[in-house]
Amino acid sequence: MAQVDYSRSNWLPHVILWIGLFITAFPLYVTFVASTLTPTEIAQTPMQMYPSLQGVDNYATAFSKGSAGTYLSPPAMTLLFNSLIVALVVTFGKIAVSLISAYAVVFFRFPGRMFFFWMIFITLMLPVEVRILPTYKVVTDLNLINSYAGLTLPLIASATATLLFRQFFMTIPDELVEAAKIDGAGPMRFFKDVVIPLSRTNIAAMFVILFIYGWNQYLWPLLITTSNSLDVIVVAIKKMIGTGAEPTDWHIVMATTILALIPPVLVIVAMQKSFVKGLTDTEK
């Protein structure tokens, strides 16, 4: 029977890992416990550190009614729906635009091809704050304020995804391109039948990254919507926290926060293998 090596070099990484896990997970545990307590129990010092049966009512209220404090928030089901629309439209939009633009740059020869690619790439160097006002002006002129189009369309372009897809497309052998031409495959058929299947792990990895990016949007939805019914859940959680004399419904805020974590966690768990493979596998 093989003996287990308990040397320092063996257990030290595990200790560091557990410490890091505790630091990361403990605030989430406190949030979950607070979401199951009454406002009075949350206000106690110190707050109890074990869940209460009140949590069922808290989550039901948060999901179907929302907060009744200074900010009359929509129910969490509406907020989750808004966030899901934004995350999915932004994710699929970014992937589609990036795939097509990277495909054009790599497989087509036209004047200014690299100029346009570098113009796309340079946008990575522009801080978000620099682009906010011009983008807001365009959206306002198009009458897209307080609409799903205004929430999503300005976020669709992605220089990062375009760069990553371009780098992968450049690894596709020229022999495969020539073979497709000999078989009579046109540009769109080659794109649909060859490039897309080869890119599926990359697409899966980008889907996870971009979904979380879209789900966590805060600044742009805060600027572009004035109607509570179109608030995404990240913005709504911030608005639920009162700053005046009106008390904050902390139990509803915490329950809504936990509900906001569920969709991105489900996406990561469901696509974990494809995500890791898309980032590390060299044989597509």
Secondary structure, DSSP 4 states (H G I P E B T S, - for coil): -PPP---HHHHHHHHHHHHHHHHHHHHHHHHHHHTTS-HHHHHSSSPP-S--TTHHHHHHHHHHT---SSS-PPPHHHHHHHHHHHHHHHHHHHHHHHHHHHHHHHH---TTHHHHHHHHHHGGGS-HHHHHHHHHHHHHHTT-TTSHHHHHGGG---HHHHHHHHHHHTTS-HHHHHHHHHTT--HHHHIIIIIHHHTHHHHHHHHHHHHHHHHT--HHHHHH---GGG--HHHHHHHHS--SSSPP-HHHHHHHHHHHHHHHHHHHHHTHHHHHHHHH-S--
